[in-house]
């Protein structure tokens, strides 16, 4: 698999989550009432990076829009040494919110491997069997209404969304060049268990893909990259993408990306003008978890400065 060339960065970090958001916030939704999540771990966003620090965390391998399902669609991100191709099925492309289930799978594997390496548990397999209520709590979603059906729909889209990576031309003996193409689904398979009388889904069984399992379970020395718990409360898809980008590009320091490149890597189907407007709105509010955002003029257009915030996240916590 292609991840043999990648460096996977994972960590689990435990947070209490009983903080309510300002209901008028354009960036955050309110946390479900009474949800502390004291027994759950927030997953580490992982950086699938090549040796030259390029990977798929700084491209959208999912759609950022809730409205546009992008069924039977193709999204291509061109990179300096290849491209990433995302293909969706008849039920739509997996969304950045659907991807929270992948993050929970990463959390499950990492915690299980920590126990295994400490002699406190068995080596985990690729089958992940959470209760739906656990998925909702983990993702800071309310436990009610149509949320159970939403989980099943998300699994369907994750299975139907495939990822193909074409990377680096390599010269072989005789002067000829070759390229490597690898493909995989976001999940391999799934099964749901529901009540016959109501149809309410109570548990799911997810077969995690080989690339994810190999990266977490077989990685000898993974580096850490945590995600703030408020990531799950971010309402705009672009806001979630910006946070992921900041984590991998800026880390604990600073990074500069052009508005144009952010627009291209986000996979947005809107106009560049609209994307630029939304980026400037994020700069004005400046309430992204952990990072301050600033605009700067560049030689080829505006730049977004993402700078790690040393002080505690302040904008939406009421402190």
LOVEXKE-167164 format. One line per 8 residues: their letters; for each residue x negated, y negated, z of N, C-alpha, C. Coordinates in nm, 2 decimals. Layout:
N
A> X/Y/Z/X/Y/Z/X/Y/Z  ... .
***
This chain:
319
XXXXXXXX> -0.08/0.12/0.00/0.00/0.00/0.00/-0.09/-0.13/0.00  -0.03/-0.23/-0.05/-0.11/-0.36/-0.06/-0.15/-0.41/0.07  -0.09/-0.38/0.18/-0.13/-0.44/0.31/-0.26/-0.39/0.36  -0.32/-0.29/0.29/-0.46/-0.25/0.33/-0.56/-0.36/0.31  -0.52/-0.46/0.23/-0.61/-0.58/0.21/-0.57/-0.70/0.29  -0.47/-0.68/0.37/-0.41/-0.80/0.45/-0.45/-0.79/0.60  -0.45/-0.90/0.66/-0.47/-0.91/0.80/-0.33/-0.95/0.87  -0.28/-0.86/0.95/-0.15/-0.88/1.01/-0.17/-0.94/1.14 .
XXXXXXXX> -0.10/-1.05/1.17/-0.11/-1.11/1.30/0.03/-1.10/1.37  0.02/-1.04/1.49/0.15/-1.02/1.56/0.13/-1.04/1.71  0.23/-1.08/1.78/0.23/-1.09/1.92/0.37/-1.10/1.97  0.39/-1.05/2.09/0.52/-1.07/2.16/0.50/-1.17/2.27  0.59/-1.26/2.29/0.58/-1.35/2.40/0.72/-1.37/2.46  0.73/-1.35/2.60/0.86/-1.35/2.66/0.90/-1.49/2.71  1.03/-1.53/2.68/1.08/-1.66/2.72/1.22/-1.64/2.78  1.25/-1.73/2.87/1.39/-1.74/2.91/1.46/-1.84/2.82 .
XXXXXXXX> 1.59/-1.82/2.79/1.66/-1.89/2.69/1.79/-1.95/2.73  1.80/-2.00/2.85/1.93/-2.05/2.90/1.94/-2.20/2.88  1.89/-2.25/2.77/1.89/-2.40/2.75/1.99/-2.43/2.64  2.08/-2.52/2.67/2.18/-2.56/2.57/2.13/-2.67/2.48  2.16/-2.67/2.35/2.12/-2.77/2.26/2.23/-2.88/2.25  2.19/-2.99/2.21/2.28/-3.10/2.18/2.37/-3.06/2.06  2.50/-3.05/2.09/2.59/-3.00/1.98/2.60/-3.09/1.86  2.55/-3.22/1.87/2.55/-3.31/1.76/2.42/-3.30/1.68 .
XXXXXXXX> 2.33/-3.21/1.72/2.20/-3.20/1.65/2.22/-3.15/1.51  2.15/-3.21/1.42/2.15/-3.16/1.28/2.04/-3.05/1.26  1.95/-3.04/1.35/1.84/-2.94/1.34/1.88/-2.81/1.41  1.94/-2.82/1.53/1.96/-2.70/1.61/2.11/-2.67/1.63  2.15/-2.55/1.64/2.28/-2.51/1.69/2.27/-2.48/1.84  2.38/-2.48/1.91/2.38/-2.45/2.05/2.36/-2.31/2.08  2.29/-2.28/2.19/2.27/-2.14/2.23/2.40/-2.08/2.28  2.42/-1.95/2.26/2.54/-1.89/2.31/2.55/-1.91/2.46 .
XXXXXXXX> 2.67/-1.93/2.51/2.69/-1.95/2.65/2.65/-1.83/2.74  2.58/-1.86/2.84/2.54/-1.76/2.94/2.43/-1.67/2.88  2.36/-1.71/2.78/2.26/-1.62/2.72/2.12/-1.66/2.77  2.06/-1.58/2.86/1.93/-1.61/2.91/1.82/-1.53/2.84  1.86/-1.41/2.79/1.76/-1.33/2.72/1.64/-1.29/2.80  1.66/-1.28/2.94/1.54/-1.25/3.02/1.49/-1.11/3.00  1.56/-1.02/2.94/1.52/-0.89/2.92/1.47/-0.86/2.78  1.46/-0.97/2.70/1.42/-0.95/2.56/1.30/-1.03/2.52 .
XXXXXXXX> 1.23/-0.98/2.42/1.11/-1.05/2.37/1.14/-1.12/2.25  1.08/-1.24/2.23/1.09/-1.31/2.11/0.98/-1.25/2.02  1.01/-1.22/1.89/0.91/-1.15/1.81/0.80/-1.25/1.76  0.68/-1.19/1.73/0.58/-1.27/1.67/0.61/-1.28/1.52  0.61/-1.40/1.47/0.61/-1.41/1.32/0.48/-1.36/1.27  0.48/-1.29/1.17/0.35/-1.23/1.13/0.30/-1.29/1.00  0.17/-1.30/0.99/0.11/-1.36/0.88/0.04/-1.24/0.79  0.10/-1.22/0.68/0.05/-1.12/0.59/-0.05/-1.20/0.50 .
XXXXXXXX> -0.18/-1.20/0.53/-0.27/-1.28/0.46/-0.38/-1.21/0.40  -0.42/-1.25/0.28/-0.53/-1.19/0.21/-0.66/-1.24/0.28  -0.77/-1.19/0.23/-0.90/-1.23/0.29/-0.93/-1.38/0.27  -0.87/-1.44/0.17/-0.89/-1.59/0.15/-0.77/-1.67/0.21  -0.70/-1.61/0.30/-0.60/-1.67/0.38/-0.48/-1.71/0.30  -0.45/-1.64/0.20/-0.32/-1.66/0.13/-0.23/-1.55/0.15  -0.10/-1.57/0.17/-0.02/-1.45/0.20/0.13/-1.49/0.17  0.22/-1.41/0.22/0.36/-1.43/0.19/0.43/-1.50/0.30 .
XXXXXXXX> 0.37/-1.54/0.41/0.44/-1.62/0.51/0.46/-1.76/0.46  0.38/-1.81/0.37/0.39/-1.95/0.32/0.47/-1.95/0.19  0.54/-1.84/0.16/0.64/-1.84/0.05/0.77/-1.79/0.10  0.88/-1.83/0.05/1.01/-1.77/0.09/1.04/-1.64/0.02  1.04/-1.53/0.09/1.07/-1.40/0.04/1.22/-1.37/0.06  1.30/-1.48/0.08/1.44/-1.47/0.11/1.50/-1.61/0.07  1.63/-1.61/0.06/1.69/-1.74/0.02/1.71/-1.83/0.15  1.71/-1.96/0.13/1.72/-2.05/0.25/1.87/-2.10/0.26 .
XXXXXXXX> 1.95/-2.07/0.16/2.09/-2.12/0.16/2.18/-2.02/0.21  2.28/-2.06/0.30/2.38/-1.97/0.34/2.50/-1.95/0.24  2.52/-2.06/0.16/2.63/-2.06/0.06/2.60/-1.98/-0.07  2.48/-2.01/-0.12/2.44/-1.94/-0.25/2.39/-1.80/-0.22  2.46/-1.70/-0.25/2.42/-1.56/-0.22/2.31/-1.51/-0.32  2.29/-1.57/-0.43/2.19/-1.53/-0.53/2.19/-1.38/-0.56  2.31/-1.33/-0.59/2.32/-1.19/-0.63/2.26/-1.16/-0.76  2.19/-1.04/-0.77/2.12/-1.00/-0.89/2.03/-1.11/-0.95 .
XXXXXXXX> 1.96/-1.17/-0.86/1.88/-1.28/-0.90/1.73/-1.24/-0.88  1.64/-1.32/-0.94/1.50/-1.31/-0.93/1.44/-1.44/-0.89  1.35/-1.44/-0.80/1.27/-1.55/-0.75/1.13/-1.52/-0.76  1.05/-1.61/-0.83/0.91/-1.59/-0.85/0.83/-1.70/-0.79  0.73/-1.67/-0.71/0.63/-1.77/-0.66/0.50/-1.75/-0.72  0.45/-1.84/-0.80/0.32/-1.83/-0.86/0.21/-1.88/-0.77  0.11/-1.79/-0.75/0.00/-1.82/-0.67/-0.13/-1.83/-0.75  -0.24/-1.89/-0.69/-0.36/-1.90/-0.77/-0.42/-1.77/-0.83 .
XXXXXXXX> -0.39/-1.66/-0.76/-0.45/-1.53/-0.80/-0.34/-1.43/-0.83  -0.22/-1.47/-0.86/-0.11/-1.38/-0.89/0.02/-1.44/-0.87  0.12/-1.35/-0.83/0.25/-1.41/-0.80/0.33/-1.31/-0.71  0.43/-1.36/-0.65/0.52/-1.28/-0.57/0.66/-1.29/-0.63  0.72/-1.17/-0.65/0.85/-1.16/-0.72/0.95/-1.10/-0.62  1.06/-1.17/-0.60/1.17/-1.12/-0.51/1.29/-1.10/-0.60  1.35/-0.98/-0.59/1.46/-0.94/-0.67/1.57/-0.90/-0.57  1.69/-0.95/-0.60/1.81/-0.92/-0.52/1.91/-0.82/-0.58 .
XXXXXXXX> 2.00/-0.77/-0.51/2.10/-0.67/-0.56/2.24/-0.74/-0.57  2.34/-0.65/-0.59/2.47/-0.71/-0.61/2.54/-0.77/-0.49  2.49/-0.74/-0.37/2.55/-0.81/-0.25/2.47/-0.93/-0.21  2.38/-0.97/-0.29/2.30/-1.10/-0.27/2.16/-1.08/-0.22  2.09/-1.18/-0.22/1.95/-1.18/-0.17/1.95/-1.20/-0.02  1.86/-1.13/0.05/1.85/-1.14/0.19/1.82/-1.29/0.23  1.88/-1.34/0.33/1.86/-1.48/0.37/1.75/-1.48/0.48  1.71/-1.60/0.51/1.61/-1.62/0.62/1.67/-1.58/0.76 .
XXXXXXXX> 1.80/-1.59/0.77/1.87/-1.54/0.89/1.88/-1.39/0.90  1.90/-1.33/0.78/1.90/-1.18/0.78/1.76/-1.13/0.82  1.66/-1.21/0.79/1.52/-1.16/0.82/1.49/-1.16/0.97  1.58/-1.21/1.05/1.56/-1.20/1.20/1.56/-1.06/1.24  1.63/-0.97/1.17/1.63/-0.83/1.20/1.50/-0.77/1.17  1.43/-0.81/1.07/1.29/-0.77/1.05/1.20/-0.81/1.16  1.22/-0.93/1.21/1.14/-0.98/1.33/1.16/-0.89/1.45  1.29/-0.85/1.47/1.32/-0.76/1.58/1.25/-0.63/1.56 .
XXXXXXXX> 1.24/-0.58/1.44/1.17/-0.45/1.41/1.02/-0.47/1.44  0.97/-0.58/1.41/0.83/-0.61/1.44/0.80/-0.61/1.59  0.90/-0.67/1.66/0.89/-0.67/1.81/0.90/-0.53/1.87  0.99/-0.45/1.82/1.00/-0.32/1.87/0.88/-0.24/1.85  0.82/-0.24/1.72/0.70/-0.16/1.70/0.58/-0.21/1.78  0.57/-0.34/1.80/0.45/-0.40/1.87/0.46/-0.36/2.02  0.58/-0.37/2.08/0.59/-0.34/2.22/0.57/-0.19/2.24  0.62/-0.11/2.15/0.60/0.04/2.16/0.46/0.08/2.14 .
XXXXXXXX> 0.38/0.01/2.05/0.24/0.04/2.04/0.16/-0.01/2.16  0.20/-0.12/2.22/0.13/-0.16/2.34/0.14/-0.06/2.45  0.26/0.00/2.46/0.28/0.11/2.56/0.21/0.23/2.52  0.21/0.27/2.39/0.13/0.38/2.35/-0.02/0.37/2.37  -0.07/0.26/2.34/-0.22/0.24/2.36/-0.25/0.24/2.51  -0.15/0.21/2.60/-0.18/0.21/2.74/-0.15/0.34/2.81  -0.10/0.44/2.72/-0.07/0.57/2.78/0.06/0.58/2.84  0.15/0.48/2.82/0.28/0.47/2.88/0.40/0.51/2.80 .
XXXXXXXX> 0.37/0.56/2.67/0.48/0.59/2.58/0.43/0.66/2.46  0.52/0.71/2.38/0.48/0.78/2.26/0.46/0.68/2.14  0.39/0.73/2.04/0.37/0.65/1.92/0.51/0.64/1.85  0.54/0.51/1.82/0.68/0.49/1.76/0.68/0.54/1.61  0.80/0.58/1.57/0.82/0.62/1.43/0.88/0.50/1.36  0.92/0.53/1.23/0.97/0.42/1.15/1.12/0.40/1.17  1.19/0.48/1.24/1.33/0.47/1.27/1.35/0.38/1.39  1.42/0.28/1.37/1.45/0.17/1.47/1.60/0.17/1.50 .
XXXXXXXX> 1.65/0.20/1.62/1.79/0.22/1.65/1.84/0.13/1.76  1.86/0.00/1.73/1.91/-0.09/1.83/2.07/-0.09/1.83  2.12/-0.13/1.95/2.26/-0.16/1.96/2.29/-0.29/1.89  2.40/-0.31/1.82/2.43/-0.44/1.76/2.43/-0.55/1.85  2.48/-0.53/1.97/2.49/-0.63/2.08/2.35/-0.68/2.11  2.25/-0.58/2.11/2.11/-0.62/2.13/2.05/-0.71/2.02  2.09/-0.67/1.89/2.05/-0.75/1.78/2.10/-0.90/1.79  2.22/-0.91/1.83/2.28/-1.04/1.84/2.22/-1.12/1.95 .
XXXXXXXX> 2.19/-1.06/2.06/2.13/-1.13/2.17/1.99/-1.17/2.14  1.92/-1.08/2.08/1.78/-1.10/2.04/1.77/-1.23/1.95  1.87/-1.23/1.85/1.87/-1.34/1.75/1.94/-1.47/1.81  1.98/-1.47/1.93/2.05/-1.58/2.00/2.18/-1.61/1.92  2.25/-1.51/1.89/2.39/-1.52/1.83/2.49/-1.48/1.93  2.61/-1.53/1.92/2.72/-1.50/2.01/2.77/-1.36/1.98  2.81/-1.29/2.08/2.85/-1.15/2.08/3.01/-1.14/2.06  3.05/-1.16/1.94/3.20/-1.16/1.92/3.23/-1.20/1.78 .
XXXXXXXX> 3.37/-1.21/1.75/3.41/-1.25/1.62/3.37/-1.15/1.51  3.32/-1.21/1.41/3.28/-1.13/1.29/3.12/-1.11/1.29  3.06/-1.13/1.40/2.91/-1.11/1.41/2.87/-0.97/1.38  2.95/-0.87/1.43/2.92/-0.73/1.41/2.92/-0.70/1.26  3.02/-0.75/1.19/3.03/-0.73/1.04/2.91/-0.80/0.97  2.87/-0.91/1.03/2.76/-0.99/0.97/2.63/-0.91/0.97  2.61/-0.84/1.08/2.49/-0.75/1.09/2.49/-0.65/0.98  2.60/-0.58/0.96/2.61/-0.48/0.86/2.58/-0.54/0.72 .
XXXXXXXX> 2.64/-0.65/0.69/2.61/-0.72/0.57/2.47/-0.76/0.55  2.41/-0.80/0.66/2.26/-0.84/0.65/2.18/-0.72/0.62  2.21/-0.61/0.68/2.13/-0.48/0.65/2.15/-0.44/0.50  2.27/-0.46/0.45/2.29/-0.43/0.31/2.20/-0.52/0.22  2.20/-0.64/0.25/2.12/-0.74/0.17/1.97/-0.71/0.18  1.92/-0.68/0.30/1.78/-0.65/0.33/1.74/-0.52/0.25  1.82/-0.42/0.24/1.79/-0.30/0.16/1.79/-0.33/0.01  1.87/-0.42/-0.03/1.88/-0.45/-0.18/1.78/-0.55/-0.22 .
XXXXXXXX> 1.71/-0.62/-0.13/1.61/-0.72/-0.17/1.47/-0.65/-0.17  1.41/-0.66/-0.29/1.28/-0.60/-0.30/1.17/-0.70/-0.33  1.05/-0.67/-0.28/0.94/-0.76/-0.29/0.83/-0.70/-0.37  0.78/-0.77/-0.47/0.67/-0.72/-0.56/0.56/-0.82/-0.56  0.44/-0.78/-0.54/0.33/-0.87/-0.53/0.22/-0.83/-0.64  0.19/-0.92/-0.72/0.09/-0.90/-0.82/-0.03/-0.99/-0.78  -0.14/-0.93/-0.75/-0.26/-1.01/-0.70/-0.38/-0.98/-0.78  -0.47/-1.08/-0.77/-0.61/-1.08/-0.81/-0.65/-1.00/-0.93 .
XXXXXXXX> -0.70/-1.06/-1.03/-0.77/-0.99/-1.14/-0.91/-0.94/-1.09  -0.94/-0.82/-1.12/-1.07/-0.76/-1.07/-1.14/-0.71/-1.20  -1.27/-0.73/-1.20/-1.35/-0.68/-1.31/-1.40/-0.54/-1.27  -1.40/-0.45/-1.37/-1.45/-0.32/-1.35/-1.56/-0.29/-1.45  -1.62/-0.18/-1.44/-1.73/-0.14/-1.52/-1.69/-0.15/-1.67  -1.77/-0.21/-1.75/-1.74/-0.23/-1.89/-1.68/-0.37/-1.92  -1.67/-0.45/-1.81/-1.62/-0.59/-1.83/-1.47/-0.61/-1.84  -1.40/-0.50/-1.83/-1.25/-0.52/-1.84/-1.20/-0.56/-1.70 .
XXXXXXXX> -1.08/-0.63/-1.71/-1.02/-0.68/-1.59/-0.89/-0.60/-1.56  -0.86/-0.58/-1.43/-0.74/-0.52/-1.39/-0.67/-0.60/-1.29  -0.54/-0.57/-1.27/-0.47/-0.64/-1.16/-0.39/-0.53/-1.09  -0.35/-0.56/-0.96/-0.28/-0.47/-0.88/-0.14/-0.52/-0.85  -0.04/-0.43/-0.87/0.10/-0.46/-0.85/0.15/-0.36/-0.75  0.21/-0.41/-0.64/0.27/-0.33/-0.54/0.41/-0.38/-0.51  0.50/-0.29/-0.48/0.64/-0.33/-0.45/0.70/-0.25/-0.33  0.80/-0.31/-0.27/0.86/-0.25/-0.15/0.99/-0.33/-0.12 .
XXXXXXXX> 1.08/-0.26/-0.06/1.20/-0.33/-0.01/1.17/-0.39/0.13  1.26/-0.48/0.17/1.24/-0.54/0.30/1.28/-0.44/0.41  1.37/-0.35/0.39/1.38/-0.23/0.47/1.40/-0.11/0.38  1.37/0.01/0.43/1.39/0.13/0.34/1.53/0.17/0.33  1.59/0.19/0.45/1.73/0.24/0.46/1.79/0.20/0.59  1.92/0.23/0.60/1.99/0.20/0.72/2.12/0.29/0.73  2.17/0.30/0.86/2.29/0.37/0.89/2.36/0.30/1.00  2.49/0.28/0.99/2.57/0.21/1.09/2.66/0.31/1.16 .
XXXXXXXX> 2.69/0.29/1.28/2.78/0.37/1.36/2.89/0.28/1.41  3.02/0.31/1.38/3.13/0.22/1.41/3.25/0.30/1.47  3.34/0.23/1.54/3.46/0.29/1.59/3.56/0.31/1.47  3.61/0.43/1.46/3.70/0.47/1.35/3.83/0.38/1.35  3.88/0.35/1.47/4.01/0.28/1.48/4.00/0.13/1.44  3.89/0.07/1.48/3.87/-0.07/1.46/3.77/-0.11/1.35  3.68/-0.01/1.32/3.58/-0.04/1.23/3.46/-0.12/1.28  3.47/-0.16/1.41/3.37/-0.24/1.48/3.23/-0.16/1.49 .
XXXXXXXX> 3.13/-0.22/1.43/3.00/-0.15/1.44/2.94/-0.17/1.58  2.89/-0.06/1.63/2.84/-0.06/1.77/2.68/-0.04/1.77  2.64/0.04/1.67/2.49/0.07/1.67/2.45/0.09/1.52  2.32/0.07/1.50/2.26/0.08/1.37/2.13/0.16/1.38  2.10/0.22/1.27/1.97/0.29/1.26/1.90/0.24/1.13  1.78/0.19/1.15/1.71/0.12/1.05/1.58/0.19/1.02  1.55/0.23/0.90/1.42/0.28/0.86/1.33/0.17/0.81  1.23/0.14/0.89/1.14/0.03/0.86/1.05/0.07/0.74 .
XXXXXXXX> 1.02/-0.03/0.65/0.94/0.01/0.54/0.79/0.05/0.57  0.73/0.12/0.48/0.59/0.16/0.51/0.50/0.05/0.53  0.51/-0.06/0.45/0.42/-0.17/0.46/0.42/-0.23/0.60  0.54/-0.24/0.66/0.56/-0.30/0.79/0.51/-0.21/0.90  0.54/-0.08/0.89/0.50/0.02/0.98/0.35/0.03/0.99  0.29/0.04/0.87/0.14/0.05/0.86/0.07/-0.07/0.92  0.13/-0.19/0.89/0.06/-0.31/0.94/0.06/-0.32/1.09  0.17/-0.28/1.15/0.19/-0.29/1.30/0.12/-0.17/1.37 .
XXXXXXXX> 0.15/-0.05/1.33/0.11/0.07/1.40/-0.04/0.10/1.37  -0.08/0.08/1.25/-0.22/0.12/1.21/-0.32/0.01/1.22  -0.28/-0.11/1.25/-0.37/-0.22/1.26/-0.45/-0.20/1.39  -0.59/-0.21/1.37/-0.67/-0.18/1.49/-0.69/-0.30/1.57  -0.70/-0.42/1.51/-0.73/-0.54/1.59/-0.64/-0.66/1.54  -0.51/-0.65/1.56/-0.43/-0.76/1.51/-0.45/-0.89/1.59  -0.45/-1.00/1.52/-0.46/-1.13/1.59/-0.31/-1.18/1.62  -0.30/-1.28/1.70/-0.17/-1.32/1.75/-0.12/-1.45/1.68 .
XXXXXXXX> 0.01/-1.45/1.66/0.08/-1.56/1.61/0.22/-1.56/1.66  0.25/-1.65/1.76/0.38/-1.64/1.83/0.48/-1.74/1.76  0.61/-1.71/1.79/0.71/-1.80/1.74/0.79/-1.85/1.86  0.82/-1.98/1.85/0.90/-2.05/1.96/1.04/-1.99/1.96  1.09/-1.97/2.08/1.23/-1.91/2.09/1.34/-2.00/2.02  1.31/-2.13/2.01/1.41/-2.22/1.95/1.41/-2.20/1.80  1.32/-2.12/1.74/1.33/-2.09/1.60/1.46/-2.03/1.56  1.52/-1.95/1.65/1.64/-1.88/1.62/1.76/-1.98/1.63 .
XXXXXXXX> 1.74/-2.09/1.68/1.85/-2.19/1.69/1.85/-2.30/1.58  1.74/-2.29/1.50/1.73/-2.38/1.39/1.84/-2.36/1.29  1.92/-2.46/1.25/2.03/-2.45/1.16/1.99/-2.45/1.01  1.91/-2.55/0.97/1.88/-2.56/0.83/1.78/-2.45/0.79  1.80/-2.38/0.68/1.71/-2.28/0.63/1.57/-2.35/0.60  1.57/-2.47/0.55/1.45/-2.54/0.52/1.37/-2.56/0.65  1.44/-2.59/0.76/1.38/-2.61/0.89/1.31/-2.49/0.93  1.37/-2.37/0.92/1.31/-2.25/0.95/1.18/-2.22/0.87 .
XXXXXXXX> 1.19/-2.25/0.74/1.08/-2.23/0.65/0.96/-2.32/0.69  0.99/-2.45/0.72/0.89/-2.54/0.76/0.82/-2.49/0.89  0.90/-2.44/0.98/0.83/-2.39/1.10/0.74/-2.27/1.07  0.79/-2.18/0.99/0.70/-2.07/0.96/0.57/-2.12/0.89  0.59/-2.21/0.80/0.48/-2.27/0.72/0.38/-2.33/0.82  0.43/-2.41/0.91/0.34/-2.48/1.01/0.27/-2.38/1.10  0.33/-2.27/1.14/0.27/-2.17/1.22/0.15/-2.11/1.15  0.17/-2.08/1.02/0.06/-2.01/0.95/-0.05/-2.11/0.90 .
XXXXXXXX> 0.00/-2.23/0.86/-0.09/-2.32/0.79/-0.17/-2.41/0.90  -0.09/-2.46/1.00/-0.15/-2.55/1.10/-0.20/-2.48/1.22  -0.13/-2.37/1.26/-0.17/-2.30/1.38/-0.17/-2.40/1.50  -0.28/-2.41/1.57/-0.29/-2.50/1.68/-0.36/-2.63/1.64  -0.36/-2.66/1.51/-0.43/-2.78/1.46/-0.33/-2.86/1.37  -0.38/-2.88/1.25/-0.30/-2.97/1.15/-0.32/-2.91/1.01  -0.21/-2.93/0.93/-0.22/-2.89/0.79/-0.14/-2.99/0.71  -0.19/-3.01/0.58/-0.12/-3.10/0.49/-0.08/-3.02/0.36 .
XXXXXXXX> 0.05/-3.03/0.33/0.11/-2.97/0.21/0.18/-3.08/0.13  0.17/-3.07/0.00/0.24/-3.16/-0.08/0.39/-3.13/-0.08  0.47/-3.23/-0.09/0.62/-3.21/-0.10/0.65/-3.12/-0.22  0.58/-3.14/-0.33/0.60/-3.06/-0.45/0.57/-2.91/-0.42  0.46/-2.88/-0.35/0.43/-2.74/-0.33/0.53/-2.67/-0.23  0.57/-2.75/-0.13/0.67/-2.70/-0.04/0.80/-2.67/-0.11  0.84/-2.76/-0.20/0.96/-2.74/-0.28/0.95/-2.61/-0.36  0.83/-2.59/-0.43/0.82/-2.47/-0.51/0.81/-2.34/-0.42 .
XXXXXXXX> 0.74/-2.34/-0.31/0.73/-2.22/-0.23/0.86/-2.19/-0.15  0.95/-2.29/-0.13/1.07/-2.26/-0.06/1.17/-2.19/-0.14  1.15/-2.18/-0.27/1.25/-2.12/-0.36/1.38/-2.19/-0.37  1.38/-2.32/-0.35/1.50/-2.40/-0.35/1.56/-2.40/-0.49  1.69/-2.39/-0.50/1.76/-2.41/-0.63/1.81/-2.55/-0.65  1.79/-2.64/-0.55/1.83/-2.78/-0.57/1.72/-2.85/-0.64  1.73/-2.98/-0.65/1.64/-3.07/-0.72/1.52/-3.10/-0.62  1.41/-3.14/-0.68/1.30/-3.18/-0.60/1.33/-3.31/-0.53 .
XXXXXXXX> 1.41/-3.40/-0.59/1.46/-3.52/-0.52/1.53/-3.49/-0.39  1.62/-3.39/-0.40/1.70/-3.35/-0.28/1.61/-3.29/-0.18  1.52/-3.21/-0.22/1.43/-3.14/-0.12/1.34/-3.25/-0.05  1.30/-3.35/-0.13/1.22/-3.46/-0.07/1.30/-3.54/0.03  1.42/-3.56/0.00/1.51/-3.63/0.10/1.52/-3.55/0.23  1.54/-3.42/0.22/1.56/-3.34/0.33/1.43/-3.33/0.42  1.31/-3.33/0.35/1.19/-3.33/0.42/1.17/-3.46/0.50  1.21/-3.57/0.44/1.20/-3.70/0.51/1.29/-3.71/0.62 .
XXXXXXXX> 1.41/-3.64/0.61/1.50/-3.64/0.73/1.43/-3.56/0.84  1.36/-3.45/0.81/1.29/-3.38/0.92/1.18/-3.46/0.98  1.12/-3.54/0.90/1.01/-3.63/0.95/1.08/-3.74/1.04  1.19/-3.79/1.01/1.26/-3.89/1.09/1.30/-3.83/1.23  1.36/-3.71/1.22/1.41/-3.65/1.35/1.29/-3.60/1.43  1.19/-3.55/1.36/1.07/-3.50/1.42/1.10/-3.41/1.55  1.18/-3.31/1.53/1.22/-3.23/1.64/1.20/-3.08/1.61  1.11/-3.05/1.52/1.08/-2.91/1.49/1.00/-2.86/1.61 .
XXXXXXXX> 1.03/-2.73/1.66/0.96/-2.68/1.77/0.81/-2.68/1.75  0.74/-2.73/1.84/0.59/-2.72/1.85/0.51/-2.81/1.76  0.58/-2.87/1.65/0.50/-2.94/1.55/0.56/-3.08/1.53  0.47/-3.18/1.52/0.51/-3.31/1.48/0.49/-3.32/1.32  0.59/-3.39/1.26/0.58/-3.40/1.12/0.57/-3.55/1.08  0.48/-3.57/0.98/0.46/-3.71/0.93/0.44/-3.70/0.78  0.48/-3.81/0.71/0.46/-3.82/0.57/0.33/-3.91/0.54  0.26/-3.87/0.44/0.14/-3.95/0.40/0.14/-3.95/0.25 .
XXXXXXXX> 0.09/-4.06/0.19/0.08/-4.07/0.05/-0.04/-3.99/0.00  -0.02/-3.92/-0.11/-0.13/-3.84/-0.17/-0.16/-3.88/-0.31  -0.26/-3.83/-0.36/-0.30/-3.87/-0.50/-0.20/-3.83/-0.60  -0.14/-3.71/-0.58/-0.04/-3.66/-0.67/0.11/-3.66/-0.62  0.13/-3.74/-0.51/0.26/-3.75/-0.46/0.26/-3.74/-0.30  0.38/-3.74/-0.24/0.38/-3.74/-0.10/0.33/-3.61/-0.03  0.27/-3.62/0.09/0.22/-3.51/0.16/0.30/-3.50/0.29  0.32/-3.38/0.34/0.38/-3.35/0.47/0.27/-3.31/0.56 .
XXXXXXXX> 0.25/-3.39/0.67/0.15/-3.35/0.77/0.22/-3.28/0.88  0.17/-3.16/0.91/0.22/-3.07/1.02/0.12/-3.06/1.13  0.15/-3.12/1.24/0.04/-3.13/1.35/0.10/-3.06/1.48  0.02/-2.97/1.53/0.06/-2.90/1.65/0.08/-3.00/1.77  0.19/-2.99/1.84/0.22/-3.08/1.95/0.17/-3.02/2.08  0.08/-3.09/2.14/0.01/-3.04/2.26/0.11/-3.04/2.38  0.19/-3.14/2.39/0.29/-3.14/2.50/0.40/-3.05/2.48  0.48/-3.02/2.58/0.60/-2.93/2.57/0.70/-2.99/2.48 .
XXXXXXX> 0.76/-2.90/2.40/0.86/-2.94/2.30/0.97/-3.02/2.38  1.00/-3.14/2.32/1.07/-3.24/2.40/1.20/-3.28/2.34  1.22/-3.26/2.21/1.33/-3.33/2.14/1.47/-3.29/2.17  1.49/-3.15/2.19/1.62/-3.10/2.20/1.65/-3.03/2.33  1.55/-3.03/2.42/1.57/-2.96/2.54/1.62/-3.04/2.66  1.63/-3.17/2.64/1.68/-3.25/2.74/1.59/-3.28/2.85  1.46/-3.27/2.83/1.36/-3.29/2.93/1.25/-3.37/2.88 .
***
